[in-house]
Amino acid sequence: MTVHFIGAGPGAADLITVRGRDLLTRCGLCLYPGSMTPTDLLAYCPEGAECVDTANLNLEQIVGRMITAHRQGHDVARLCSGDPSLYSAVAEQMRRLDEAGVPYKMTPGVPAFAAAAAVLNRELTVPEVGQSLVITRAQARSTAMPEGETLAGFARTAATLALHLAINRIEQVVEELLPHYGEDCPAAVVALASQPGELVVRGTLADIAGQARTAGMTRAATIFVGRVLTADRFPDSFLYSSTRDRTSQPESL
């Protein structure tokens, strides 16, 4: 029996992958974060499956449920909001499963920043404007950031930023970024991407914090900062260039 860490996607039930959906249909136990995962996804679970909201469980209780189900002969679905490779707290769960000798696999999902970029109808890597994306968060009451991973440090690269878990400190974020990007740098915030109540604000570093507060954004939001957000004058990428020799070169940017 196997524990499956499944990316549930950013919110909309139909944004789970086909593989993730199919895994749900055969797992006897489904553990899901009720505050972040749409309950519509639970409709894919087989009849008689046990579905447990982990919002009020601690780490040991969650892993304990996995181990018990495994020993009882059940596959386990552990739904993770977005993609399990980002801010999903699966690393410590997998460490404990390793200690218990319980096998597991990861199934990717649509991450929140990708869903938010889709809402904005923007590509985050635009030729000669921005070719790098930094995914990070702001320091609050959560686990401390590693030394050297600061907003100011990332900002010095001028790369496009996608900030998770930062909406309630957006004023501080803006203050740290302004010296490096300037007041006119485009910015946007998408809250509850793909979910009911989806909200979007667009502006610059000069006004984005005020817009987000006025809109009442307080959770499940991604903050974007970078010139790619409004870029309209840039060269075409080399990928589909008419001057490219397609007879001998593999596809590349």
Accessible surface in RSA format (square Angstrom, percent):
REM  Atomic radii and reference values for relative SASA: ProtOr
REM  Chains: A
REM  Algorithm: Lee & Richards
REM  Probe-radius: 1.40
REM  Slices: 20
REM RES _ NUM      All-atoms   Total-Side   Main-Chain    Non-polar    All polar
REM                ABS   REL    ABS   REL    ABS   REL    ABS   REL    ABS   REL
RES MET A   1   105.60  54.7  72.73  48.1  32.86  78.2  70.43  59.9  35.17  46.6
RES THR A   2    26.07  18.5  25.56  25.9   0.51   1.2   3.43   4.6  22.64  34.2
RES VAL A   3     0.18   0.1   0.18   0.2   0.00   0.0   0.18   0.2   0.00   0.0
RES HIS A   4    11.29   6.2  11.29   7.8   0.00   0.0   7.70   7.9   3.59   4.2
RES PHE A   5     0.00   0.0   0.00   0.0   0.00   0.0   0.00   0.0   0.00   0.0
RES ILE A   6     0.07   0.0   0.07   0.1   0.00   0.0   0.07   0.1   0.00   0.0
RES GLY A   7     0.00   0.0   0.00   N/A   0.00   0.0   0.00   0.0   0.00   0.0
RES ALA A   8     0.50   0.5   0.50   0.8   0.00   0.0   0.50   0.7   0.00   0.0
RES GLY A   9     1.62   2.0   0.00   N/A   1.62   2.0   0.00   0.0   1.62   3.6
RES PRO A  10    13.21   9.6   1.09   1.0  12.12  44.0   4.29   3.5   8.92  55.4
RES GLY A  11     3.79   4.7   0.00   N/A   3.79   4.7   1.27   3.5   2.52   5.6
RES ALA A  12    25.18  23.1  17.36  26.8   7.82  17.8  25.18  35.5   0.00   0.0
RES ALA A  13    22.03  20.3  16.17  24.9   5.87  13.3  16.17  22.8   5.87  15.5
RES ASP A  14   118.88  83.3  92.88  92.4  26.01  61.5  42.64 100.3  76.25  76.0
RES LEU A  15    64.71  36.0  61.25  43.8   3.47   8.7  62.97  44.2   1.74   4.7
RES ILE A  16    16.13   9.2   3.85   2.9  12.29  29.6   3.85   2.8  12.29  33.3
RES THR A  17    45.25  32.2  37.14  37.6   8.11  19.3  45.20  60.7   0.05   0.1
RES VAL A  18    96.36  63.4  91.73  83.0   4.63  11.2  92.96  80.8   3.40   9.2
RES ARG A  19   158.53  66.6 150.92  76.9   7.61  18.1  45.08  61.6 113.45  68.8
RES GLY A  20     0.00   0.0   0.00   N/A   0.00   0.0   0.00   0.0   0.00   0.0
RES ARG A  21    87.78  36.9  87.78  44.7   0.00   0.0  15.19  20.8  72.59  44.0
RES ASP A  22    59.25  41.5  57.92  57.7   1.33   3.1  20.89  49.2  38.36  38.3
RES LEU A  23    11.32   6.3  11.32   8.1   0.00   0.0  11.32   8.0   0.00   0.0
RES LEU A  24     0.22   0.1   0.13   0.1   0.08   0.2   0.13   0.1   0.08   0.2
RES THR A  25    64.83  46.1  52.62  53.3  12.21  29.1  38.03  51.1  26.80  40.5
RES ARG A  26   142.13  59.7 119.65  61.0  22.49  53.5  53.32  72.9  88.81  53.8
RES CYS A  27     0.85   0.6   0.56   0.6   0.29   0.7   0.60   1.5   0.25   0.3
RES GLY A  28    25.24  31.1   0.00   N/A  25.24  31.1  14.49  39.8  10.75  24.1
RES LEU A  29     6.37   3.5   6.37   4.6   0.00   0.0   6.37   4.5   0.00   0.0
RES CYS A  30     0.22   0.2   0.22   0.2   0.00   0.0   0.22   0.6   0.00   0.0
RES LEU A  31     0.00   0.0   0.00   0.0   0.00   0.0   0.00   0.0   0.00   0.0
RES TYR A  32    24.87  11.6  24.87  14.2   0.00   0.0   1.03   0.8  23.85  29.4
RES PRO A  33    14.17  10.3  14.14  12.9   0.03   0.1  14.17  11.7   0.00   0.0
RES GLY A  34    25.40  31.3   0.00   N/A  25.40  31.3   5.82  16.0  19.58  43.9
RES SER A  35    81.96  69.3  54.53  72.8  27.43  63.2  50.95 108.5  31.02  43.5
RES MET A  36   108.68  56.3  93.70  62.0  14.98  35.7  71.92  61.1  36.75  48.7
RES THR A  37     5.58   4.0   0.13   0.1   5.44  13.0   1.64   2.2   3.93   5.9
RES PRO A  38    33.67  24.5  20.85  19.0  12.83  46.6  32.80  27.1   0.87   5.4
RES THR A  39    86.64  61.6  76.38  77.4  10.27  24.5  47.63  64.0  39.01  59.0
RES ASP A  40    99.19  69.5  88.88  88.5  10.30  24.4  20.40  48.0  78.79  78.6
RES LEU A  41     0.00   0.0   0.00   0.0   0.00   0.0   0.00   0.0   0.00   0.0
RES LEU A  42    33.47  18.6  25.75  18.4   7.72  19.4  25.95  18.2   7.52  20.2
RES ALA A  43    89.29  82.1  50.49  77.9  38.80  88.3  63.67  89.7  25.63  67.9
RES TYR A  44    73.28  34.2  65.63  37.3   7.66  19.9  40.87  30.7  32.41  40.0
RES CYS A  45    18.31  13.9   3.74   4.2  14.57  34.2   3.28   8.3  15.03  16.2
RES PRO A  46    46.19  33.7  32.44  29.6  13.74  50.0  42.08  34.7   4.11  25.5
RES GLU A  47   184.42 105.9 143.94 108.9  40.48  96.4  66.99 129.6 117.43  95.9
RES GLY A  48    80.29  99.0   0.00   N/A  80.29  99.0  41.60 114.2  38.69  86.7
RES ALA A  49    24.37  22.4   0.53   0.8  23.84  54.2   3.32   4.7  21.05  55.8
RES GLU A  50    89.75  51.5  83.48  63.2   6.27  14.9  38.67  74.8  51.08  41.7
RES CYS A  51    51.46  38.9  23.29  26.0  28.17  66.2  12.23  31.0  39.23  42.3
RES VAL A  52    20.13  13.2  17.61  15.9   2.51   6.1  20.13  17.5   0.00   0.0
RES ASP A  53    63.11  44.2  47.73  47.5  15.38  36.4  19.24  45.3  43.87  43.8
RES THR A  54     7.96   5.7   3.03   3.1   4.93  11.7   0.00   0.0   7.96  12.0
RES ALA A  55    59.44  54.6  21.50  33.2  37.94  86.3  32.05  45.1  27.39  72.5
RES ASN A  56   147.42 101.7 115.05 111.2  32.37  78.0  37.47  90.2 109.95 106.3
RES LEU A  57    52.30  29.1  36.39  26.0  15.91  40.0  37.65  26.4  14.65  39.4
RES ASN A  58    86.54  59.7  76.68  74.1   9.86  23.7  41.55 100.0  45.00  43.5
RES LEU A  59    50.25  28.0  42.55  30.4   7.70  19.4  43.95  30.9   6.30  17.0
RES GLU A  60   105.23  60.4  96.95  73.3   8.29  19.7  59.68 115.4  45.55  37.2
RES GLN A  61    91.77  51.3  82.41  60.2   9.36  22.3  34.35  73.1  57.41  43.5
RES ILE A  62    13.75   7.8  13.75  10.2   0.00   0.0  13.75   9.9   0.00   0.0
RES VAL A  63     5.12   3.4   5.12   4.6   0.00   0.0   5.12   4.4   0.00   0.0
RES GLY A  64    29.53  36.4   0.00   N/A  29.53  36.4  28.31  77.7   1.22   2.7
RES ARG A  65    83.28  35.0  81.08  41.3   2.20   5.2  30.04  41.1  53.24  32.3
RES MET A  66     0.00   0.0   0.00   0.0   0.00   0.0   0.00   0.0   0.00   0.0
RES ILE A  67    29.30  16.7  29.30  21.8   0.00   0.0  29.30  21.1   0.00   0.0
RES THR A  68    69.67  49.5  67.17  68.1   2.50   6.0  41.94  56.3  27.73  41.9
RES ALA A  69     6.53   6.0   5.40   8.3   1.12   2.6   6.19   8.7   0.33   0.9
RES HIS A  70    38.94  21.3  34.21  23.8   4.74  12.1  14.36  14.8  24.58  28.6
RES ARG A  71   174.91  73.4 137.32  70.0  37.59  89.5  55.29  75.6 119.62  72.5
RES GLN A  72   122.70  68.6  90.17  65.9  32.53  77.5  36.31  77.3  86.38  65.5
RES GLY A  73    42.05  51.9   0.00   N/A  42.05  51.9  23.07  63.3  18.98  42.5
RES HIS A  74    79.33  43.4  76.79  53.4   2.53   6.5  49.37  50.9  29.95  34.9
RES ASP A  75    29.47  20.6  26.02  25.9   3.45   8.2   0.47   1.1  29.00  28.9
RES VAL A  76     0.27   0.2   0.27   0.2   0.00   0.0   0.27   0.2   0.00   0.0
RES ALA A  77     0.00   0.0   0.00   0.0   0.00   0.0   0.00   0.0   0.00   0.0
RES ARG A  78    20.38   8.6  20.38  10.4   0.00   0.0   1.03   1.4  19.35  11.7
RES LEU A  79     0.86   0.5   0.00   0.0   0.86   2.2   0.00   0.0   0.86   2.3
RES CYS A  80     7.65   5.8   3.73   4.2   3.92   9.2   5.29  13.4   2.35   2.5
RES SER A  81    37.64  31.8  28.78  38.4   8.85  20.4  11.04  23.5  26.59  37.3
RES GLY A  82     6.83   8.4   0.00   N/A   6.83   8.4   6.01  16.5   0.82   1.8
RES ASP A  83    15.59  10.9  13.47  13.4   2.12   5.0   4.20   9.9  11.39  11.4
RES PRO A  84     3.25   2.4   1.01   0.9   2.24   8.2   1.01   0.8   2.24  13.9
RES SER A  85    82.36  69.6  50.72  67.7  31.64  72.9  42.38  90.2  39.99  56.0
RES LEU A  86    54.08  30.1  46.46  33.2   7.62  19.2  47.42  33.3   6.65  17.9
RES TYR A  87   102.37  47.8  54.36  30.9  48.01 124.9  57.30  43.1  45.08  55.6
RES SER A  88    24.80  21.0   2.19   2.9  22.61  52.1   9.19  19.6  15.61  21.9
RES ALA A  89    58.60  53.9  42.77  66.0  15.83  36.0  51.89  73.1   6.71  17.8
RES VAL A  90     8.65   5.7   7.79   7.1   0.86   2.1   7.79   6.8   0.86   2.3
RES ALA A  91    68.00  62.5  60.48  93.3   7.52  17.1  61.65  86.8   6.36  16.8
RES GLU A  92    56.16  32.2  54.38  41.1   1.78   4.2  13.21  25.5  42.95  35.1
RES GLN A  93     4.97   2.8   4.97   3.6   0.00   0.0   0.00   0.0   4.97   3.8
RES MET A  94    34.74  18.0  34.74  23.0   0.00   0.0  31.88  27.1   2.86   3.8
RES ARG A  95   143.64  60.3 139.63  71.2   4.00   9.5  54.53  74.5  89.11  54.0
RES ARG A  96    61.95  26.0  59.88  30.5   2.07   4.9  15.29  20.9  46.67  28.3
RES LEU A  97     0.00   0.0   0.00   0.0   0.00   0.0   0.00   0.0   0.00   0.0
RES ASP A  98    89.22  62.5  66.74  66.4  22.48  53.1  28.52  67.1  60.70  60.5
RES GLU A  99   138.88  79.7  97.17  73.5  41.71  99.3  51.71 100.0  87.17  71.2
RES ALA A 100    36.67  33.7   8.83  13.6  27.84  63.3  19.88  28.0  16.80  44.5
RES GLY A 101    59.94  73.9   0.00   N/A  59.94  73.9  36.38  99.8  23.56  52.8
RES VAL A 102     5.02   3.3   1.20   1.1   3.82   9.2   1.96   1.7   3.06   8.3
RES PRO A 103    66.21  48.3  55.21  50.3  11.00  40.0  65.75  54.3   0.46   2.9
RES TYR A 104    62.96  29.4  42.72  24.3  20.23  52.7  24.45  18.4  38.50  47.5
RES LYS A 105   134.52  65.6 129.15  79.2   5.37  12.8  77.43  69.7  57.10  60.8
RES MET A 106    79.56  41.2  53.96  35.7  25.60  61.0  33.23  28.2  46.34  61.4
RES THR A 107     5.51   3.9   5.51   5.6   0.00   0.0   1.37   1.8   4.13   6.2
RES PRO A 108    79.82  58.2  77.82  70.9   2.01   7.3  79.58  65.7   0.24   1.5
RES GLY A 109     9.79  12.1   0.00   N/A   9.79  12.1   2.89   7.9   6.90  15.5
RES VAL A 110    46.13  30.4  43.49  39.4   2.64   6.4  46.13  40.1   0.00   0.0
RES PRO A 111    26.30  19.2  25.59  23.3   0.70   2.6  26.30  21.7   0.00   0.0
RES ALA A 112    35.75  32.9  33.32  51.4   2.43   5.5  33.32  46.9   2.43   6.4
RES PHE A 113    34.80  17.4  34.80  21.6   0.00   0.0  34.80  21.1   0.00   0.0
RES ALA A 114    37.31  34.3  27.97  43.2   9.34  21.3  31.21  43.9   6.11  16.2
RES ALA A 115     7.27   6.7   1.39   2.2   5.88  13.4   6.27   8.8   1.00   2.7
RES ALA A 116     0.35   0.3   0.35   0.5   0.00   0.0   0.35   0.5   0.00   0.0
RES ALA A 117     8.77   8.1   8.73  13.5   0.04   0.1   8.77  12.4   0.00   0.0
RES ALA A 118    67.75  62.3  48.65  75.1  19.10  43.4  58.78  82.8   8.97  23.8
RES VAL A 119    40.12  26.4  19.41  17.6  20.71  49.9  27.31  23.7  12.82  34.8
RES LEU A 120     6.50   3.6   1.68   1.2   4.82  12.1   1.68   1.2   4.82  13.0
RES ASN A 121   131.55  90.7 104.19 100.7  27.37  65.9  31.23  75.2 100.32  97.0
RES ARG A 122    76.63  32.2  60.90  31.0  15.73  37.4  14.87  20.3  61.76  37.4
RES GLU A 123   113.30  65.0  97.44  73.7  15.85  37.7  43.24  83.6  70.05  57.2
RES LEU A 124    17.39   9.7  13.24   9.5   4.16  10.4  13.24   9.3   4.16  11.2
RES THR A 125    52.66  37.5  50.35  51.0   2.30   5.5  32.31  43.4  20.35  30.8
RES VAL A 126     5.83   3.8   5.83   5.3   0.00   0.0   5.83   5.1   0.00   0.0
RES PRO A 127    26.86  19.6  23.71  21.6   3.15  11.5  26.86  22.2   0.00   0.0
RES GLU A 128   152.80  87.7 106.82  80.8  45.98 109.5  52.06 100.7 100.74  82.3
RES VAL A 129    52.66  34.7  21.29  19.3  31.37  75.6  26.39  22.9  26.28  71.3
RES GLY A 130    12.67  15.6   0.00   N/A  12.67  15.6  12.22  33.5   0.45   1.0
RES GLN A 131   108.15  60.5  80.35  58.7  27.80  66.2  47.91 102.0  60.24  45.7
RES SER A 132    64.64  54.6  58.81  78.5   5.83  13.4  28.59  60.9  36.05  50.5
RES LEU A 133    50.62  28.2  20.91  15.0  29.71  74.7  20.91  14.7  29.71  80.0
RES VAL A 134    29.65  19.5  26.49  24.0   3.16   7.6  29.65  25.8   0.00   0.0
RES ILE A 135    54.13  30.8  29.56  22.0  24.56  59.2  29.56  21.3  24.56  66.7
RES THR A 136     4.56   3.2   3.57   3.6   0.99   2.4   2.72   3.6   1.84   2.8
RES ARG A 137    26.62  11.2  23.94  12.2   2.68   6.4   1.32   1.8  25.31  15.3
RES ALA A 138     5.21   4.8   1.91   2.9   3.30   7.5   4.07   5.7   1.14   3.0
RES GLN A 139    60.20  33.7  55.71  40.7   4.49  10.7  48.18 102.6  12.01   9.1
RES ALA A 140    48.74  44.8  29.20  45.1  19.54  44.4  34.66  48.8  14.08  37.3
RES ARG A 141   246.38 103.4 209.03 106.6  37.35  88.9  93.19 127.4 153.20  92.8
RES SER A 142    62.91  53.2  39.88  53.2  23.03  53.1  49.16 104.7  13.75  19.3
RES THR A 143   110.75  78.8  97.67  99.0  13.08  31.2  70.65  94.9  40.09  60.6
RES ALA A 144    77.06  70.9  61.65  95.1  15.42  35.1  61.72  86.9  15.34  40.6
RES MET A 145    44.75  23.2  25.46  16.9  19.29  45.9  22.25  18.9  22.50  29.8
RES PRO A 146    79.14  57.7  64.46  58.8  14.68  53.4  76.71  63.3   2.43  15.1
RES GLU A 147   183.10 105.1 144.11 109.0  38.99  92.8  66.63 128.9 116.47  95.1
RES GLY A 148    60.02  74.0   0.00   N/A  60.02  74.0  35.61  97.7  24.41  54.7
RES GLU A 149    76.65  44.0  71.68  54.2   4.98  11.8  18.31  35.4  58.34  47.6
RES THR A 150    68.57  48.8  63.60  64.5   4.97  11.9  61.35  82.4   7.22  10.9
RES LEU A 151    13.71   7.6   9.83   7.0   3.88   9.7   9.83   6.9   3.88  10.4
RES ALA A 152    25.81  23.7  25.81  39.8   0.00   0.0  25.81  36.3   0.00   0.0
RES GLY A 153    22.51  27.8   0.00   N/A  22.51  27.8  14.45  39.6   8.06  18.1
RES PHE A 154    46.84  23.4  46.51  28.8   0.32   0.8  46.70  28.3   0.13   0.4
RES ALA A 155     2.33   2.1   0.00   0.0   2.33   5.3   0.00   0.0   2.33   6.2
RES ARG A 156   167.51  70.3 133.79  68.2  33.72  80.3  58.34  79.7 109.17  66.2
RES THR A 157    91.39  65.0  59.68  60.5  31.72  75.6  68.37  91.8  23.02  34.8
RES ALA A 158    75.62  69.5  54.88  84.7  20.74  47.2  55.79  78.6  19.83  52.5
RES ALA A 159    10.94  10.1   4.29   6.6   6.65  15.1  10.94  15.4   0.00   0.0
RES THR A 160     3.09   2.2   2.22   2.3   0.86   2.1   0.05   0.1   3.03   4.6
RES LEU A 161     0.00   0.0   0.00   0.0   0.00   0.0   0.00   0.0   0.00   0.0
RES ALA A 162     0.00   0.0   0.00   0.0   0.00   0.0   0.00   0.0   0.00   0.0
RES LEU A 163     0.04   0.0   0.00   0.0   0.04   0.1   0.00   0.0   0.04   0.1
RES HIS A 164    20.24  11.1  20.16  14.0   0.07   0.2   7.20   7.4  13.03  15.2
RES LEU A 165   116.89  65.1  89.83  64.3  27.05  68.0 102.62  72.1  14.27  38.4
RES ALA A 166     0.99   0.9   0.00   0.0   0.99   2.3   0.92   1.3   0.07   0.2
RES ILE A 167     8.46   4.8   8.05   6.0   0.41   1.0   8.05   5.8   0.41   1.1
RES ASN A 168    91.54  63.1  73.85  71.4  17.69  42.6  27.96  67.3  63.58  61.5
RES ARG A 169    81.39  34.2  76.71  39.1   4.67  11.1  22.80  31.2  58.59  35.5
RES ILE A 170     0.33   0.2   0.33   0.2   0.00   0.0   0.33   0.2   0.00   0.0
RES GLU A 171    82.81  47.5  76.40  57.8   6.42  15.3  59.22 114.5  23.60  19.3
RES GLN A 172    63.33  35.4  59.33  43.4   3.99   9.5  29.52  62.8  33.81  25.6
RES VAL A 173     1.33   0.9   1.33   1.2   0.00   0.0   1.33   1.2   0.00   0.0
RES VAL A 174    14.93   9.8  14.93  13.5   0.00   0.0  14.93  13.0   0.00   0.0
RES GLU A 175   126.42  72.6 118.07  89.3   8.35  19.9  41.80  80.9  84.61  69.1
RES GLU A 176    57.60  33.1  49.06  37.1   8.54  20.3  31.24  60.4  26.36  21.5
RES LEU A 177     0.00   0.0   0.00   0.0   0.00   0.0   0.00   0.0   0.00   0.0
RES LEU A 178    52.44  29.2  47.06  33.7   5.38  13.5  47.26  33.2   5.18  13.9
RES PRO A 179   106.68  77.7  61.43  56.0  45.25 164.5  74.89  61.8  31.79 197.6
RES HIS A 180    72.30  39.5  36.68  25.5  35.62  91.1  23.33  24.0  48.97  57.0
RES TYR A 181    17.54   8.2   6.94   4.0  10.60  27.6  12.04   9.0   5.50   6.8
RES GLY A 182    26.85  33.1   0.00   N/A  26.85  33.1  25.67  70.5   1.18   2.6
RES GLU A 183   113.74  65.3 107.68  81.5   6.06  14.4  30.24  58.5  83.50  68.2
RES ASP A 184    96.15  67.4  84.00  83.6  12.15  28.7  44.25 104.1  51.91  51.8
RES CYS A 185     0.00   0.0   0.00   0.0   0.00   0.0   0.00   0.0   0.00   0.0
RES PRO A 186    10.04   7.3   9.92   9.0   0.12   0.5  10.04   8.3   0.00   0.0
RES ALA A 187     2.24   2.1   0.00   0.0   2.24   5.1   0.00   0.0   2.24   5.9
RES ALA A 188     1.96   1.8   1.96   3.0   0.00   0.0   1.96   2.8   0.00   0.0
RES VAL A 189     0.00   0.0   0.00   0.0   0.00   0.0   0.00   0.0   0.00   0.0
RES VAL A 190     1.46   1.0   0.00   0.0   1.46   3.5   0.00   0.0   1.46   4.0
RES ALA A 191     2.46   2.3   2.46   3.8   0.00   0.0   2.46   3.5   0.00   0.0
RES LEU A 192    26.46  14.7  26.11  18.7   0.35   0.9  26.46  18.6   0.00   0.0
RES ALA A 193     8.87   8.2   5.76   8.9   3.11   7.1   5.76   8.1   3.11   8.2
RES SER A 194    34.65  29.3   9.35  12.5  25.30  58.3  22.31  47.5  12.34  17.3
RES GLN A 195    44.35  24.8  37.25  27.2   7.10  16.9   5.67  12.1  38.68  29.3
RES PRO A 196   130.05  94.8 107.46  98.0  22.59  82.1 119.86  99.0  10.19  63.3
RES GLY A 197    53.27  65.7   0.00   N/A  53.27  65.7  37.19 102.1  16.08  36.0
RES GLU A 198    71.85  41.3  49.03  37.1  22.82  54.3  11.76  22.7  60.09  49.1
RES LEU A 199    72.36  40.3  69.60  49.8   2.76   6.9  72.36  50.8   0.00   0.0
RES VAL A 200    49.72  32.7  21.00  19.0  28.73  69.2  21.00  18.2  28.73  77.9
RES VAL A 201    18.22  12.0  14.17  12.8   4.05   9.8  18.22  15.8   0.00   0.0
RES ARG A 202   135.83  57.0 118.94  60.6  16.89  40.2  57.19  78.2  78.65  47.7
RES GLY A 203    20.53  25.3   0.00   N/A  20.53  25.3  13.42  36.8   7.11  15.9
RES THR A 204    41.03  29.2  41.03  41.6   0.00   0.0  36.22  48.7   4.81   7.3
RES LEU A 205     3.20   1.8   0.75   0.5   2.45   6.2   0.75   0.5   2.45   6.6
RES ALA A 206    66.54  61.2  29.57  45.6  36.97  84.1  34.29  48.3  32.25  85.4
RES ASP A 207    66.75  46.8  60.34  60.1   6.40  15.1  34.21  80.5  32.54  32.4
RES ILE A 208     0.61   0.3   0.61   0.5   0.00   0.0   0.61   0.4   0.00   0.0
RES ALA A 209    15.05  13.8  14.69  22.7   0.36   0.8  14.69  20.7   0.36   0.9
RES GLY A 210    43.57  53.7   0.00   N/A  43.57  53.7  38.48 105.6   5.09  11.4
RES GLN A 211    58.50  32.7  51.94  38.0   6.56  15.6  28.10  59.8  30.40  23.1
RES ALA A 212     1.25   1.2   1.25   1.9   0.00   0.0   1.25   1.8   0.00   0.0
RES ARG A 213    95.32  40.0  77.59  39.6  17.73  42.2  49.52  67.7  45.80  27.8
RES THR A 214   126.57  90.0  92.41  93.7  34.16  81.4  75.35 101.2  51.22  77.4
RES ALA A 215    37.11  34.1  10.95  16.9  26.16  59.5  22.87  32.2  14.23  37.7
RES GLY A 216    47.61  58.7   0.00   N/A  47.61  58.7  29.69  81.5  17.92  40.1
RES MET A 217     3.51   1.8   0.00   0.0   3.51   8.4   2.22   1.9   1.29   1.7
RES THR A 218    80.83  57.5  73.16  74.2   7.67  18.3  50.57  67.9  30.26  45.7
RES ARG A 219   140.85  59.1 135.19  68.9   5.66  13.5  60.10  82.1  80.75  48.9
RES ALA A 220    58.79  54.1  21.10  32.6  37.70  85.8  41.45  58.4  17.35  46.0
RES ALA A 221     8.29   7.6   0.00   0.0   8.29  18.9   0.81   1.1   7.48  19.8
RES THR A 222     5.09   3.6   4.99   5.1   0.09   0.2   0.00   0.0   5.09   7.7
RES ILE A 223     2.00   1.1   2.00   1.5   0.00   0.0   2.00   1.4   0.00   0.0
RES PHE A 224     0.00   0.0   0.00   0.0   0.00   0.0   0.00   0.0   0.00   0.0
RES VAL A 225     0.55   0.4   0.55   0.5   0.00   0.0   0.55   0.5   0.00   0.0
RES GLY A 226     1.43   1.8   0.00   N/A   1.43   1.8   1.43   3.9   0.00   0.0
RES ARG A 227   107.28  45.0 101.43  51.7   5.85  13.9  53.42  73.0  53.86  32.6
RES VAL A 228     0.85   0.6   0.85   0.8   0.00   0.0   0.85   0.7   0.00   0.0
RES LEU A 229    14.97   8.3   6.24   4.5   8.73  21.9   6.24   4.4   8.73  23.5
RES THR A 230    89.19  63.4  70.48  71.4  18.71  44.6  59.84  80.4  29.34  44.4
RES ALA A 231    16.92  15.6   3.18   4.9  13.74  31.3  13.06  18.4   3.86  10.2
RES ASP A 232   120.35  84.3  91.59  91.2  28.76  68.0  35.01  82.4  85.33  85.1
RES ARG A 233   221.48  93.0 194.28  99.0  27.20  64.8  72.44  99.0 149.03  90.3
RES PHE A 234    85.33  42.7  56.46  35.0  28.88  75.1  63.14  38.3  22.19  63.5
RES PRO A 235    59.15  43.1  47.47  43.3  11.68  42.5  58.41  48.2   0.74   4.6
RES ASP A 236   134.92  94.5 109.18 108.7  25.74  60.9  33.62  79.1 101.30 101.0
RES SER A 237    41.38  35.0  30.42  40.6  10.97  25.3  19.92  42.4  21.47  30.1
RES PHE A 238    88.72  44.4  81.60  50.5   7.13  18.6  84.81  51.4   3.91  11.2
RES LEU A 239    29.84  16.6  29.77  21.3   0.08   0.2  29.77  20.9   0.08   0.2
RES TYR A 240   160.84  75.1 139.97  79.6  20.86  54.3 104.86  78.8  55.97  69.0
RES SER A 241    27.24  23.0  19.00  25.4   8.24  19.0  16.38  34.9  10.86  15.2
RES SER A 242   114.88  97.1  74.67  99.6  40.22  92.6  54.37 115.8  60.51  84.8
RES THR A 243   119.85  85.2  85.39  86.6  34.46  82.1  79.72 107.1  40.13  60.7
RES ARG A 244    17.75   7.5   6.41   3.3  11.33  27.0   1.74   2.4  16.00   9.7
RES ASP A 245    67.30  47.1  57.47  57.2   9.83  23.2  33.00  77.7  34.30  34.2
RES ARG A 246   119.49  50.2  93.78  47.8  25.71  61.2  61.84  84.5  57.65  34.9
RES THR A 247   129.97  92.4  90.36  91.6  39.61  94.4  84.75 113.8  45.22  68.4
RES SER A 248    86.76  73.3  50.61  67.5  36.15  83.3  50.60 107.8  36.16  50.7
RES GLN A 249    84.23  47.1  74.51  54.5   9.72  23.1  23.95  51.0  60.28  45.7
RES PRO A 250   110.05  80.2  96.18  87.7  13.88  50.4 108.28  89.4   1.78  11.0
RES GLU A 251   127.06  72.9  99.69  75.4  27.37  65.2  37.49  72.5  89.57  73.1
RES SER A 252    63.31  53.5  54.25  72.4   9.05  20.9  41.72  88.8  21.58  30.2
RES LEU A 253   146.18  81.4 105.94  75.8  40.25 101.2 121.66  85.4  24.53  66.0
END  Absolute sums over single chains surface
CHAIN  1 A    13249.3      10060.9       3188.4       7205.5       6043.8
END  Absolute sums over all chains
TOTAL         13249.3      10060.9       3188.4       7205.5       6043.8
